[in-house]
């Protein structure tokens, strides 16, 4: 190879020839032939997913159904498996809802957390219990978030619009946001 110096005894990797593949060699026709993977059973896939993080029943159903080949009674098999996992305690919408509420409290309003739970398929009693189990004060959460993100009142209308959009995206009401920006808390206030 021209154009660069090479230390004696060091070989250029691009120039190293691989041994020729003989008849019956698994590498024939490709760099490394891979054995085809056998698909995991439905239950093993579900447990592997739940081992990583909590899922709502709806999320796990969608994930397993997207996996594909479950035979003729695919939807029934998935539902039966979800019932079994719930009976064993591996799948719980209440536990999932509590996890989401803990994760999002302090950075989102109660309304936004409820909407997130609903979008993930958790409604009714499980969502209400999870939201009631954690004391979320929207005003305190909004002030804390505003201080952490911005820390000072907006200097102009463009900055004010940016702060309003950010707080609205976190689920806080427009009237509460305008009240906060009209009289922002000082360094000493709560």
N, C-alpha and C positions, 0 to 999 in steps of 0.2 A: 504494500500500500504506500502510495506516495503522499506527501504532504504533512506527515507528522513523524516525530522521532519515537522510537520504541526501545525500551531497555532490552538488553540481550536476555534471551531465555523467556521473555514474556510473549505469549501468543495472543494474537488478535482473535477474539471470540467469534467474530464473523467468518473467519477463515477456517475454523475447525470443522472438519467433515464428520458427520455422524456415520456410524457403521451402517452398511447397507442392510436393509430389511430383507430377510430371507422368506421363502414360502412358509406360510403358516404363522409368521411373526405378527403379534397383535398390533404392532406399530405400522404395519403395511398400509399405505394410503393416507396416513395421518401422522402427526407428530407423536401423539399418544392416544391410543384408542381407549375410550372409556366404556365401561360396562354400563348398560342402561340401568337407571335407578328404578327400583320397584316402588310404586307409590305407597306412601304410608297409609295404614288403615285410618279411617275417619276418627276414631277415638284417640289414636296416637297424635294425629294432627291437632285435635282440639286441646289435648292436654299440653302439648308443646306450646301452643299459642297462649294458653292460660298460665303457663309457667313464666312467661315473659312479663305479662302485665294483666290487670283485670280487664275484662270485657263485659259489656252488657249482653243480654241474651240476643238482642237484635243484631249487634255487631258481630258476635260469634257466628250466628246463623248465616249472615251475609258472607263472612269470610270463608266458612266451610262450603257454602253453596257455590261460591266462586271457584273453589278448588276443582270442581268438575265431576269426574266419573264416579257417581255413587250408585249406579245401577238404575233399575226401573223405578224403584220407590225411593229416590234420592231425598226428596223433601221430607218424607215420612221418617227415613232413617236419621236425618239430621235432627228432626224434632224429638225423636225417641232418645237420641244421644244427649241432646240438651236437657231433657227431663232427667236422664240418669245422672248427668254431671251436677245438676241442681240438687238432686236428692243426696249425692255424695258430699255436697258442700263446696265443690270446686267452682261452681258458677252461681253468682249471687248479684242480682241487680241492686240490692240494698248496699252491699259492700262496694260495688262499682260506683254507685252514686256518692257514697261517703268519700271515696277516693277522689272523685272529681271535685267535690265541694272543698275538700281540704287543699287540693292543688290550686284551685282558682280563687279561694277566699283571700282577700287582701289586695287582689289585683283586678277583680271584676265585681260588678254590682250583683246583688241577689237576683235581679231580673235576668241578667246575662248568664249567670250560672244555671238558673232554671231553664233558660232557652237552650243552653248547651246540653243539658241532660235530656231534654225533650228531643233534640236533634239526634242524640245518640240512642234513642229508643227507650229511655227510662222516664216513665210518667207515673202519675198517681201517687200512691202511698209511699213508694220507695223514694221518689224525688222529694216529696213533702217532708218525710222524716229526716232525710239527709240535710235538707236546708234548715229545718227546725233544730237539728242537733248542733249546729254551729252558729254562734252569735256573729252575724255579719251586720255591721253598722255601715250602711252605704256612705254616709257623710264622712266618717273616719277613714274608710277605705279610699274614698275619692281624694281626700286631702293628703293622705299618706302617699298615694300613687302620684299625685300632682307634684308633691315635694320631691319625690325620688326622681321623677322624670324631668321636671322643669325647674323647680326651686325658686323661680322668680316670676313676677307678673309679666304678662306679654308687653313687649316694647311697642308694637305696632299692630295694625289690624291683621296683617298676614300671620304674625306669630299667634295672635289670639285665635284666629281661625284654625291654625294647626293644633293648638291646645284643645280647642273645643272638639275638633274631629277625633283626636286621640281619646279623650274622655268619653265621648259618645260611643266610640267603637268598643269600649269596655263596659257599656251598658248603663251608664249614668244618665239621668234625665237632664234635658237641656236647661230647665229652670235651675236645677241645683248647680250645674256647671257655670251658668251665668252669675249666680249668686257667689260662687267661689271666686270667679275671676273679677267680679266687681269689688269685692273686699277680700283679697287674698290674706291668708293667715300670716302673721309675722313670724319672726324667728323664735319668739318666746311662746307664742300661742300653742295650744295643744298639738 
